[in-house]
């Protein structure tokens, strides 16, 4: 009999008072008893609407059915048919707006905890000594530029069918945003490296410290490889272009999180320093803003504020991340917007904000924030972190005139994911701008399928 509880089983977590002093993972994961209880809430509906809600179309009912039967390795195999990064997706995917939003259990209660079950299955699998058999080469060679979720998904889809794949990564470690952008307390880096190690066992080569567009060019890659996939992400931070943004103490969220996550700047012996302010303001309302605010608390900041120009209802961050931030003591200054950063001796001293009210809906259906006249006030801060979005880096475009990009910097692709250069494909944030891990993976997987279709017609 199915479990007809209207609520999903709660995720055990570290206490807020404990976790703000540590970078340990906050969510502790289900135990077997809880996972079985949650799996039993799935009705295994005939139409499987949750599958349609998954960007990579995981066979969700069947992997949950395996859990019900305590066949955890079977569940992992079902997931792996569609997803190359289950332990990561189980942690950072916005399931509430994707697969879980389609779950019929959500009509009269809470959806089945699909993401939590995916994490449970992946974590059990990761404890095993996995035997991975490298497939025989089919003779085709493909280059993947960027080792973030999009590039990793593309490499996995190709390598499992015998394609010889080489990844080119600009940083000194592979993983892209999974390594530099998402904090340890949300995504432990050992999990990212575990997933990457599978690719290496499949035969994927990873060349780090190679900046395509500087160290090597797209044209040179095409001389060695039959196809190239550009999964370079959206690493160019946006700023507000207000007075005072050049002062010491103003960070982009990208720089701030990279210094902490990748360069371990919080350690006493770190070669990359970081300024830890007592009063920190984070501008923005997305997941990156939550990550930056919660990281600042863990670095020892006494007071951390989120400044966001809309209300809580419009906040784009995952509800889970917002709840965690509130529990940890982050102050939400909603319906506020910075207009000027005030300095002293070249360093941030205050941020001047103006209060906002919501007007008519904009083209995206969100109510437009409108400044309230004569409502400006100053907030004492010594560090400001701008988390208002990112755009694709123009490096590739600037190094290759043939590569067509949009007015917003995204690489232009056709319906098959091919760019304006023959046999060069692109996907993920490099095309769409900043989006989710799973949408980037979906683009990488789709491009790999198109590459296989194209190269599969070649006679070796």
VOPAGU-2260 file (C-alpha; in pm, 1 decimal, decimal comma):
REM VOPAGU-2260
SITE   aa  ch    i         X         Y         Z
SITE  UNK   A    0       0,0       0,0       0,0
SITE  UNK   A    1     129,7     349,4     -81,7
SITE  UNK   A    2     213,6     590,2     196,9
SITE  UNK   A    3     -56,2     858,0     166,8
SITE  UNK   A    4     108,0    1108,8     401,4
SITE  UNK   A    5      57,7    1460,0     266,3
SITE  UNK   A    6     403,9    1569,7     374,4
SITE  UNK   A    7     740,0    1455,2     245,0
SITE  UNK   A    8     978,8    1315,5     503,2
SITE  UNK   A    9    1200,2    1586,9     647,5
SITE  UNK   A   10    1565,4    1606,6     560,0
SITE  UNK   A   11    1786,9    1581,9     869,2
SITE  UNK   A   12    2022,6    1880,7     900,6
SITE  UNK   A   13    2294,7    2025,8    1114,4
SITE  UNK   A   14    2162,6    2273,1    1369,2
SITE  UNK   A   15    2194,3    2634,4    1254,0
SITE  UNK   A   16    2397,9    2731,4    1561,2
SITE  UNK   A   17    2648,8    2461,3    1474,1
SITE  UNK   A   18    2667,9    2494,3    1097,5
SITE  UNK   A   19    2744,4    2869,5    1079,0
SITE  UNK   A   20    3087,2    2790,9    1226,3
SITE  UNK   A   21    3161,5    2514,6     978,5
SITE  UNK   A   22    3172,6    2441,4     606,6
SITE  UNK   A   23    3037,8    2089,9     668,3
SITE  UNK   A   24    2742,0    1986,6     454,8
SITE  UNK   A   25    2416,7    2118,1     604,2
SITE  UNK   A   26    2176,4    1853,5     471,0
SITE  UNK   A   27    2267,8    1513,2     610,5
SITE  UNK   A   28    2065,4    1289,0     377,8
SITE  UNK   A   29    1801,5    1023,8     439,2
SITE  UNK   A   30    1871,1     700,0     621,9
SITE  UNK   A   31    1730,0     377,4     480,0
SITE  UNK   A   32    1410,8     383,8     685,2
SITE  UNK   A   33    1327,9     739,5     580,9
SITE  UNK   A   34    1413,8     673,2     216,9
SITE  UNK   A   35    1180,6     372,2     209,2
SITE  UNK   A   36     901,2     576,7     368,7
SITE  UNK   A   37     946,1     854,0     114,3
SITE  UNK   A   38     967,2     613,8    -179,5
SITE  UNK   A   39     639,9     455,6     -70,6
SITE  UNK   A   40     467,1     793,5    -126,4
SITE  UNK   A   41     518,3     752,6    -503,8
SITE  UNK   A   42     202,5     626,4    -676,7
SITE  UNK   A   43     386,0     516,5    -993,4
SITE  UNK   A   44     129,2     701,6   -1201,9
SITE  UNK   A   45      44,2     585,7   -1550,0
SITE  UNK   A   46     145,3     907,6   -1727,2
SITE  UNK   A   47     466,2     975,0   -1528,1
SITE  UNK   A   48     439,9    1358,2   -1539,3
SITE  UNK   A   49     751,7    1390,5   -1321,3
SITE  UNK   A   50     964,5    1252,9   -1606,1
SITE  UNK   A   51     847,8    1534,6   -1833,0
SITE  UNK   A   52     951,6    1782,3   -1564,0
SITE  UNK   A   53    1309,4    1649,8   -1556,9
SITE  UNK   A   54    1538,3    1825,5   -1809,6
SITE  UNK   A   55    1726,2    1498,5   -1871,8
SITE  UNK   A   56    1413,5    1277,0   -1851,1
SITE  UNK   A   57    1521,6    1040,6   -1574,5
SITE  UNK   A   58    1282,7     744,8   -1538,6
SITE  UNK   A   59    1178,8     863,3   -1193,8
SITE  UNK   A   60     898,4     615,0   -1114,7
SITE  UNK   A   61    1120,9     317,8   -1197,1
SITE  UNK   A   62    1417,1     433,0    -992,1
SITE  UNK   A   63    1183,5     494,4    -698,1
SITE  UNK   A   64    1027,7     150,8    -751,5
SITE  UNK   A   65    1376,9       1,6    -719,3
SITE  UNK   A   66    1416,6     182,9    -386,7
SITE  UNK   A   67    1089,0      33,9    -264,1
SITE  UNK   A   68    1236,5    -308,7    -342,1
SITE  UNK   A   69    1565,3    -215,9    -170,0
SITE  UNK   A   70    1744,3    -252,9    -501,5
SITE  UNK   A   71    1956,0      58,1    -459,0
SITE  UNK   A   72    2213,2     -31,2    -720,1
SITE  UNK   A   73    1929,8     -96,4    -966,0
SITE  UNK   A   74    1792,9     248,9    -884,9
SITE  UNK   A   75    2133,3     402,2    -952,5
SITE  UNK   A   76    2155,8     227,2   -1288,7
SITE  UNK   A   77    1813,3     363,6   -1388,0
SITE  UNK   A   78    1923,2     718,6   -1301,2
SITE  UNK   A   79    2258,5     675,8   -1477,7
SITE  UNK   A   80    2088,4     593,6   -1806,2
SITE  UNK   A   81    1986,1     961,0   -1820,6
SITE  UNK   A   82    2210,1    1153,9   -1581,0
SITE  UNK   A   83    2588,0    1155,2   -1543,8
SITE  UNK   A   84    2593,8    1344,1   -1211,5
SITE  UNK   A   85    2326,6    1198,2    -979,4
SITE  UNK   A   86    2498,2    1275,9    -646,8
SITE  UNK   A   87    2534,7    1637,2    -755,9
SITE  UNK   A   88    2186,8    1678,4    -903,1
SITE  UNK   A   89    2030,9    1522,5    -594,3
SITE  UNK   A   90    2180,7    1810,4    -396,7
SITE  UNK   A   91    2163,4    2121,8    -611,4
SITE  UNK   A   92    1885,0    2074,5    -869,0
SITE  UNK   A   93    1572,9    2288,5    -816,0
SITE  UNK   A   94    1344,4    1984,5    -812,5
SITE  UNK   A   95    1060,1    2190,1    -668,1
SITE  UNK   A   96    1029,9    2379,5    -999,1
SITE  UNK   A   97    1104,1    2080,3   -1222,5
SITE  UNK   A   98    1021,5    1712,4   -1160,4
SITE  UNK   A   99     853,9    1765,4    -822,9
SITE  UNK   A  100     637,0    2046,3    -961,0
SITE  UNK   A  101     470,2    1784,2   -1185,9
SITE  UNK   A  102     421,5    1521,4    -912,7
SITE  UNK   A  103      52,3    1438,3    -860,6
SITE  UNK   A  104     111,9    1405,8    -486,4
SITE  UNK   A  105     172,0    1780,2    -489,2
SITE  UNK   A  106    -190,4    1849,7    -583,7
SITE  UNK   A  107    -322,5    1780,7    -234,0
SITE  UNK   A  108      -2,8    1790,5     -34,7
SITE  UNK   A  109     370,9    1790,0     -85,3
SITE  UNK   A  110     537,7    1626,9    -383,3
SITE  UNK   A  111     746,8    1314,4    -341,2
SITE  UNK   A  112    1104,5    1407,6    -239,7
SITE  UNK   A  113    1253,5    1299,9    -573,1
SITE  UNK   A  114    1578,8    1489,7    -528,8
SITE  UNK   A  115    1632,1    1354,4    -179,7
SITE  UNK   A  116    1580,7     999,5    -305,1
SITE  UNK   A  117    1819,6    1055,4    -595,4
SITE  UNK   A  118    2083,0    1175,5    -349,8
SITE  UNK   A  119    2021,9     874,8    -125,0
SITE  UNK   A  120    2073,8     628,8    -409,5
SITE  UNK   A  121    2383,9     809,0    -542,0
SITE  UNK   A  122    2544,9     830,7    -197,8
SITE  UNK   A  123    2498,7     457,6    -140,7
SITE  UNK   A  124    2653,7     385,4    -480,4
SITE  UNK   A  125    2948,2     616,0    -409,9
SITE  UNK   A  126    3038,6     408,0    -105,0
SITE  UNK   A  127    3092,6     103,0    -326,9
SITE  UNK   A  128    3409,3       6,1    -510,6
SITE  UNK   A  129    3279,0      68,7    -858,8
SITE  UNK   A  130    3408,3    -126,7   -1153,6
SITE  UNK   A  131    3403,0      86,1   -1465,9
SITE  UNK   A  132    3492,3     -75,0   -1795,8
SITE  UNK   A  133    3644,0     159,3   -2051,9
SITE  UNK   A  134    3468,3     105,5   -2385,9
SITE  UNK   A  135    3665,2      30,0   -2700,9
SITE  UNK   A  136    3747,3     338,3   -2905,5
SITE  UNK   A  137    3529,5     396,7   -3210,2
SITE  UNK   A  138    3802,6     609,9   -3366,2
SITE  UNK   A  139    3627,2     946,5   -3336,7
SITE  UNK   A  140    3788,7    1231,4   -3141,2
SITE  UNK   A  141    3594,4    1517,8   -2979,1
SITE  UNK   A  142    3717,3    1816,8   -2777,1
SITE  UNK   A  143    3507,2    1961,3   -2495,4
SITE  UNK   A  144    3588,3    2313,6   -2377,2
SITE  UNK   A  145    3496,7    2363,5   -2012,2
SITE  UNK   A  146    3457,2    2104,5   -1737,0
SITE  UNK   A  147    3143,6    2237,5   -1571,3
SITE  UNK   A  148    2815,1    2043,7   -1569,1
SITE  UNK   A  149    2749,4    2098,0   -1940,5
SITE  UNK   A  150    3094,5    1985,4   -2051,4
SITE  UNK   A  151    3095,5    1687,9   -1813,5
SITE  UNK   A  152    2754,5    1571,0   -1936,9
SITE  UNK   A  153    2865,0    1599,6   -2300,1
SITE  UNK   A  154    3187,8    1410,1   -2229,5
SITE  UNK   A  155    3001,1    1133,2   -2046,2
SITE  UNK   A  156    2744,9    1084,3   -2322,5
SITE  UNK   A  157    3022,0    1056,9   -2582,5
SITE  UNK   A  158    3278,3     854,6   -2387,9
SITE  UNK   A  159    3036,5     578,0   -2289,1
SITE  UNK   A  160    2997,2     503,8   -2663,3
SITE  UNK   A  161    3367,6     488,0   -2731,3
SITE  UNK   A  162    3439,0     843,5   -2844,9
SITE  UNK   A  163    3786,2     969,6   -2753,6
SITE  UNK   A  164    3709,5    1284,7   -2555,1
SITE  UNK   A  165    3953,2    1547,2   -2428,2
SITE  UNK   A  166    3831,0    1821,4   -2195,6
SITE  UNK   A  167    4010,5    2157,9   -2187,7
SITE  UNK   A  168    3967,3    2344,9   -1858,0
SITE  UNK   A  169    4097,0    2695,5   -1784,8
SITE  UNK   A  170    4131,2    2646,0   -1408,5
SITE  UNK   A  171    4372,2    2415,9   -1228,2
SITE  UNK   A  172    4102,0    2165,3   -1129,8
SITE  UNK   A  173    3806,3    2024,1   -1322,6
SITE  UNK   A  174    3445,9    2084,6   -1223,4
SITE  UNK   A  175    3372,7    2441,2   -1327,2
SITE  UNK   A  176    3100,8    2611,0   -1125,6
SITE  UNK   A  177    3054,3    2291,1    -923,7
SITE  UNK   A  178    3400,1    2355,1    -777,2
SITE  UNK   A  179    3433,1    2734,0    -768,9
SITE  UNK   A  180    3073,8    2849,9    -735,3
SITE  UNK   A  181    2877,0    2622,6    -502,2
SITE  UNK   A  182    2995,7    2618,2    -139,1
SITE  UNK   A  183    3117,4    2306,7      38,1
SITE  UNK   A  184    2823,9    2317,6     279,4
SITE  UNK   A  185    2587,5    2264,7     -13,1
SITE  UNK   A  186    2802,7    2045,4    -236,0
SITE  UNK   A  187    3110,0    1873,6     -90,1
SITE  UNK   A  188    3394,8    1885,7    -340,0
SITE  UNK   A  189    3487,6    1519,8    -285,9
SITE  UNK   A  190    3152,4    1432,7    -447,0
SITE  UNK   A  191    3233,7    1643,1    -754,3
SITE  UNK   A  192    3574,3    1479,2    -786,5
SITE  UNK   A  193    3419,5    1133,1    -744,0
SITE  UNK   A  194    3189,0    1199,9   -1039,1
SITE  UNK   A  195    3478,6    1332,1   -1247,6
SITE  UNK   A  196    3688,9    1024,9   -1165,5
SITE  UNK   A  197    3424,3     810,9   -1339,9
SITE  UNK   A  198    3479,9    1004,9   -1660,9
SITE  UNK   A  199    3853,3     951,6   -1638,1
SITE  UNK   A  200    3797,0     577,7   -1594,5
SITE  UNK   A  201    3581,0     585,3   -1908,0
SITE  UNK   A  202    3883,3     721,9   -2092,3
SITE  UNK   A  203    3816,4    1097,6   -2087,3
SITE  UNK   A  204    4134,7    1307,0   -2078,5
SITE  UNK   A  205    4127,0    1635,0   -1886,4
SITE  UNK   A  206    4378,5    1908,9   -1964,3
SITE  UNK   A  207    4370,0    2182,0   -1697,2
SITE  UNK   A  208    4528,3    2529,3   -1707,4
SITE  UNK   A  209    4437,0    2563,2   -2075,6
SITE  UNK   A  210    4248,1    2876,8   -2176,8
SITE  UNK   A  211    4086,2    2818,6   -2514,7
SITE  UNK   A  212    4105,2    3152,5   -2692,4
SITE  UNK   A  213    4446,6    3225,9   -2538,0
SITE  UNK   A  214    4652,4    2906,9   -2492,3
SITE  UNK   A  215    4493,1    2737,9   -2791,4
SITE  UNK   A  216    4229,4    2842,8   -3043,5
SITE  UNK   A  217    3911,2    2683,1   -3176,1
SITE  UNK   A  218    4065,9    2659,2   -3523,0
SITE  UNK   A  219    4357,1    2458,5   -3380,1
SITE  UNK   A  220    4120,3    2220,5   -3201,3
SITE  UNK   A  221    3939,5    2152,7   -3528,4
SITE  UNK   A  222    4268,9    2042,1   -3681,8
SITE  UNK   A  223    4294,0    1761,8   -3425,5
SITE  UNK   A  224    3930,7    1681,3   -3342,4
SITE  UNK   A  225    3630,1    1604,8   -3561,2
SITE  UNK   A  226    3395,7    1806,4   -3338,1
SITE  UNK   A  227    3426,3    2060,5   -3058,4
SITE  UNK   A  228    3175,9    2134,0   -2781,4
SITE  UNK   A  229    3187,3    2473,7   -2608,1
SITE  UNK   A  230    3056,5    2446,8   -2253,2
SITE  UNK   A  231    3236,6    2746,5   -2108,8
SITE  UNK   A  232    2955,0    2866,3   -1884,8
SITE  UNK   A  233    2872,5    3223,2   -1786,0
SITE  UNK   A  234    3159,0    3343,4   -1573,0
SITE  UNK   A  235    3152,9    3716,4   -1645,5
SITE  UNK   A  236    3002,7    3893,7   -1341,1
SITE  UNK   A  237    2753,1    4176,0   -1373,0
SITE  UNK   A  238    2767,8    4498,5   -1173,4
SITE  UNK   A  239    2514,3    4774,2   -1111,7
SITE  UNK   A  240    2730,6    5056,6   -1254,4
SITE  UNK   A  241    2668,3    5275,8    -953,8
SITE  UNK   A  242    2911,7    5515,9    -788,6
SITE  UNK   A  243    3164,0    5348,1    -558,4
SITE  UNK   A  244    3178,7    5000,0    -715,9
SITE  UNK   A  245    3556,2    5035,5    -764,1
SITE  UNK   A  246    3619,6    5076,3    -389,5
SITE  UNK   A  247    3812,5    4814,9    -193,6
SITE  UNK   A  248    3567,6    4577,1     -29,5
SITE  UNK   A  249    3337,3    4538,5    -330,4
SITE  UNK   A  250    3336,0    4185,1    -470,5
SITE  UNK   A  251    3151,4    4008,9    -744,4
SITE  UNK   A  252    2994,5    3693,0    -604,2
SITE  UNK   A  253    3204,7    3499,2    -856,5
SITE  UNK   A  254    3530,4    3630,8    -715,8
SITE  UNK   A  255    3420,3    3598,1    -354,5
SITE  UNK   A  256    3301,5    3239,1    -388,3
SITE  UNK   A  257    3596,9    3134,1    -605,4
SITE  UNK   A  258    3843,4    3263,3    -346,7
SITE  UNK   A  259    3666,0    3065,1     -75,8
SITE  UNK   A  260    3552,1    2748,0    -254,3
SITE  UNK   A  261    3840,1    2686,9    -491,4
SITE  UNK   A  262    4133,9    2872,3    -337,6
SITE  UNK   A  263    4042,6    2802,5      28,8
SITE  UNK   A  264    4106,3    3166,1     120,7
SITE  UNK   A  265    3955,4    3113,8     466,2
SITE  UNK   A  266    4256,5    2904,0     570,5
SITE  UNK   A  267    4541,4    3074,9     755,4
SITE  UNK   A  268    4800,2    2945,7     509,1
SITE  UNK   A  269    4599,9    3028,6     194,8
SITE  UNK   A  270    4793,9    3197,0     -85,4
SITE  UNK   A  271    4477,9    3375,9    -199,0
SITE  UNK   A  272    4360,1    3629,4      61,0
SITE  UNK   A  273    4006,2    3743,2     128,6
SITE  UNK   A  274    3867,7    4043,1     313,6
SITE  UNK   A  275    3621,8    3931,2     580,4
SITE  UNK   A  276    3404,7    4220,6     689,4
SITE  UNK   A  277    3206,6    4250,3    1011,2
SITE  UNK   A  278    2909,8    4400,1     824,1
SITE  UNK   A  279    2846,6    4244,2     483,4
SITE  UNK   A  280    2578,6    4332,5     229,7
SITE  UNK   A  281    2496,0    4091,2     -53,8
SITE  UNK   A  282    2304,0    4245,5    -343,1
SITE  UNK   A  283    2070,9    4002,3    -522,5
SITE  UNK   A  284    1812,2    3736,8    -446,6
SITE  UNK   A  285    1917,4    3419,6    -628,0
SITE  UNK   A  286    2091,6    3105,0    -511,9
SITE  UNK   A  287    2431,7    3266,9    -562,3
SITE  UNK   A  288    2330,8    3551,1    -329,2
SITE  UNK   A  289    2226,6    3297,1     -64,4
SITE  UNK   A  290    2556,3    3110,9    -110,7
SITE  UNK   A  291    2758,0    3431,2     -70,1
SITE  UNK   A  292    2563,9    3545,5     237,5
SITE  UNK   A  293    2588,2    3209,1     412,4
SITE  UNK   A  294    2957,7    3185,6     326,9
SITE  UNK   A  295    3022,8    3529,8     477,2
SITE  UNK   A  296    2864,4    3414,0     804,2
SITE  UNK   A  297    3091,8    3111,1     812,3
SITE  UNK   A  298    3393,6    3333,6     757,6
SITE  UNK   A  299    3308,5    3520,6    1078,0
SITE  UNK   A  300    3103,7    3821,2     966,0
SITE  UNK   A  301    2894,0    3958,0    1251,1
SITE  UNK   A  302    2602,1    4083,2    1041,5
SITE  UNK   A  303    2507,8    3981,8     687,9
SITE  UNK   A  304    2225,2    4139,7     488,6
SITE  UNK   A  305    2060,4    4042,3     162,6
SITE  UNK   A  306    1951,2    4353,2     -28,9
SITE  UNK   A  307    1686,1    4269,1    -286,9
SITE  UNK   A  308    1464,1    4509,1    -477,7
SITE  UNK   A  309    1151,6    4291,7    -478,5
SITE  UNK   A  310     957,9    4111,2    -206,7
SITE  UNK   A  311     997,3    3761,3     -63,5
SITE  UNK   A  312     736,1    3629,8    -309,0
SITE  UNK   A  313     955,6    3725,4    -606,5
SITE  UNK   A  314    1281,6    3598,3    -457,1
SITE  UNK   A  315    1431,0    3368,6    -726,7
SITE  UNK   A  316    1641,0    3153,8    -490,0
SITE  UNK   A  317    1525,8    2804,3    -393,2
SITE  UNK   A  318    1293,6    2814,3     -93,4
SITE  UNK   A  319    1519,9    2565,2      84,4
SITE  UNK   A  320    1819,5    2796,5      51,2
SITE  UNK   A  321    1620,4    3096,9     171,9
SITE  UNK   A  322    1497,2    2901,5     474,4
SITE  UNK   A  323    1851,1    2794,6     558,1
SITE  UNK   A  324    1976,3    3153,4     529,5
SITE  UNK   A  325    1702,4    3281,3     761,6
SITE  UNK   A  326    1775,1    3005,3    1013,3
SITE  UNK   A  327    2141,9    3101,3    1010,1
SITE  UNK   A  328    2069,7    3466,7    1082,7
SITE  UNK   A  329    2090,9    3640,5     744,3
SITE  UNK   A  330    1895,4    3968,0     750,1
SITE  UNK   A  331    1668,5    4016,7     446,6
SITE  UNK   A  332    1630,0    4380,2     344,9
SITE  UNK   A  333    1357,9    4335,5      85,6
SITE  UNK   A  334    1212,8    4607,6    -137,3
SITE  UNK   A  335    1543,8    4791,4    -117,1
SITE  UNK   A  336    1800,0    4874,5    -384,5
SITE  UNK   A  337    2153,7    5019,0    -365,9
SITE  UNK   A  338    2206,8    5352,1    -544,2
SITE  UNK   A  339    2555,7    5448,2    -423,2
SITE  UNK   A  340    2850,5    5299,6    -237,2
SITE  UNK   A  341    3021,8    5542,2      -1,9
SITE  UNK   A  342    3388,8    5501,4      82,8
SITE  UNK   A  343    3651,4    5627,9     323,5
SITE  UNK   A  344    4024,9    5610,3     244,9
SITE  UNK   A  345    3948,7    5401,5     -60,6
SITE  UNK   A  346    3747,1    5141,0     127,4
SITE  UNK   A  347    3374,8    5071,5     153,0
SITE  UNK   A  348    3212,0    5245,3     448,3
SITE  UNK   A  349    2840,7    5260,3     370,0
SITE  UNK   A  350    2592,1    5167,3     102,8
SITE  UNK   A  351    2310,8    5408,7      21,8
SITE  UNK   A  352    1981,4    5233,1     -49,4
SITE  UNK   A  353    1642,5    5345,0    -167,3
SITE  UNK   A  354    1318,1    5179,0     -70,0
SITE  UNK   A  355    1105,8    5025,1    -342,5
SITE  UNK   A  356     744,3    4935,1    -407,0
SITE  UNK   A  357     600,8    4690,9    -659,8
SITE  UNK   A  358     416,1    4823,2    -961,2
SITE  UNK   A  359     271,2    4660,4   -1272,6
SITE  UNK   A  360     401,6    4330,0   -1407,4
SITE  UNK   A  361     698,6    4333,2   -1645,7
SITE  UNK   A  362     745,8    4119,8   -1960,3
SITE  UNK   A  363     835,5    3818,2   -1744,4
SITE  UNK   A  364     520,6    3847,0   -1535,8
SITE  UNK   A  365     695,8    3984,4   -1227,9
SITE  UNK   A  366     580,8    4307,8   -1066,2
SITE  UNK   A  367     823,0    4584,4   -1153,6
SITE  UNK   A  368    1006,5    4748,3    -858,4
SITE  UNK   A  369     961,8    5126,6    -842,0
SITE  UNK   A  370    1176,1    5358,6    -623,7
SITE  UNK   A  371     994,0    5545,9    -348,0
SITE  UNK   A  372    1079,7    5914,0    -364,0
SITE  UNK   A  373    1286,9    6056,3     -72,3
SITE  UNK   A  374    1328,5    5714,6      94,4
SITE  UNK   A  375    1707,7    5689,1      73,5
SITE  UNK   A  376    1909,2    5582,1     376,6
SITE  UNK   A  377    2265,3    5469,1     452,7
SITE  UNK   A  378    2362,0    5123,7     577,0
SITE  UNK   A  379    2697,1    5065,5     750,0
SITE  UNK   A  380    2896,0    4797,6     564,4
SITE  UNK   A  381    3260,9    4713,2     506,4
SITE  UNK   A  382    3211,6    4447,1     236,6
SITE  UNK   A  383    2960,9    4441,7     -48,3
SITE  UNK   A  384    2909,7    4134,2    -267,7
SITE  UNK   A  385    2734,7    4182,9    -602,0
SITE  UNK   A  386    2528,4    3872,9    -686,3
SITE  UNK   A  387    2306,5    4009,8    -961,2
SITE  UNK   A  388    2393,6    3762,4   -1233,9
SITE  UNK   A  389    2659,6    3664,6   -1485,0
SITE  UNK   A  390    2695,6    3653,3   -1860,4
SITE  UNK   A  391    2908,4    3445,5   -2099,7
SITE  UNK   A  392    3275,5    3544,8   -2113,9
SITE  UNK   A  393    3353,7    3721,1   -2446,8
SITE  UNK   A  394    3698,0    3556,1   -2472,1
SITE  UNK   A  395    3594,2    3292,1   -2726,9
SITE  UNK   A  396    3413,9    3542,9   -2945,4
SITE  UNK   A  397    3703,8    3787,8   -2929,9
SITE  UNK   A  398    3947,1    3514,6   -3034,9
SITE  UNK   A  399    3735,3    3378,1   -3319,7
SITE  UNK   A  400    3553,7    3616,2   -3555,4
SITE  UNK   A  401    3355,4    3331,6   -3711,2
SITE  UNK   A  402    3179,2    3251,6   -3381,2
SITE  UNK   A  403    2842,4    3427,9   -3382,0
SITE  UNK   A  404    2709,7    3558,5   -3048,3
SITE  UNK   A  405    2389,2    3734,6   -2945,1
SITE  UNK   A  406    2357,5    4091,2   -2818,4
SITE  UNK   A  407    2380,9    3952,1   -2463,3
SITE  UNK   A  408    2699,6    3761,2   -2535,4
SITE  UNK   A  409    2554,0    3411,6   -2561,2
SITE  UNK   A  410    2686,4    3184,3   -2835,3
SITE  UNK   A  411    2426,8    3145,8   -3111,5
SITE  UNK   A  412    2338,0    2785,6   -3199,3
SITE  UNK   A  413    2093,5    2620,3   -3436,9
SITE  UNK   A  414    1828,6    2363,5   -3344,6
SITE  UNK   A  415    2096,5    2093,0   -3331,8
SITE  UNK   A  416    2322,2    2288,6   -3098,7
SITE  UNK   A  417    2575,7    2373,4   -3372,5
SITE  UNK   A  418    2733,4    2719,2   -3374,3
SITE  UNK   A  419    2809,8    2933,8   -3679,1
SITE  UNK   A  420    3125,8    2722,6   -3722,0
SITE  UNK   A  421    3077,3    2379,2   -3876,0
SITE  UNK   A  422    3130,6    2090,9   -3630,6
SITE  UNK   A  423    3154,8    2330,7   -3335,0
SITE  UNK   A  424    2867,7    2293,0   -3088,4
SITE  UNK   A  425    2779,0    2487,9   -2775,0
SITE  UNK   A  426    2533,8    2466,9   -2488,1
SITE  UNK   A  427    2455,7    2549,5   -2128,5
SITE  UNK   A  428    2519,8    2889,9   -1975,6
SITE  UNK   A  429    2755,4    2984,2   -2261,8
SITE  UNK   A  430    2443,6    2994,6   -2480,6
SITE  UNK   A  431    2158,6    3083,5   -2246,4
SITE  UNK   A  432    2334,3    3286,7   -1979,2
SITE  UNK   A  433    2331,4    3180,2   -1614,3
SITE  UNK   A  434    2084,5    2896,2   -1548,8
SITE  UNK   A  435    2067,5    2569,7   -1353,1
SITE  UNK   A  436    2312,1    2280,2   -1331,7
SITE  UNK   A  437    2059,8    2034,0   -1474,0
SITE  UNK   A  438    1965,0    2256,9   -1769,7
SITE  UNK   A  439    2335,7    2287,0   -1856,8
SITE  UNK   A  440    2368,1    1908,3   -1833,5
SITE  UNK   A  441    2067,5    1866,0   -2059,6
SITE  UNK   A  442    2227,2    2091,2   -2321,4
SITE  UNK   A  443    2556,1    1901,1   -2303,1
SITE  UNK   A  444    2381,3    1568,0   -2338,6
SITE  UNK   A  445    2172,0    1690,4   -2633,9
SITE  UNK   A  446    2477,8    1826,3   -2814,4
SITE  UNK   A  447    2659,5    1494,9   -2763,5
SITE  UNK   A  448    2368,2    1310,2   -2922,4
SITE  UNK   A  449    2382,4    1545,4   -3222,0
SITE  UNK   A  450    2759,8    1497,4   -3248,7
SITE  UNK   A  451    2710,5    1120,0   -3246,2
SITE  UNK   A  452    2450,4    1147,1   -3520,3
SITE  UNK   A  453    2687,2    1355,1   -3732,9
SITE  UNK   A  454    3008,1    1159,3   -3674,7
SITE  UNK   A  455    2829,8     826,6   -3684,5
SITE  UNK   A  456    2776,9     880,5   -4056,4
SITE  UNK   A  457    3151,1     894,9   -4118,2
SITE  UNK   A  458    3322,4     587,3   -4262,4
SITE  UNK   A  459    3643,2     507,9   -4075,0
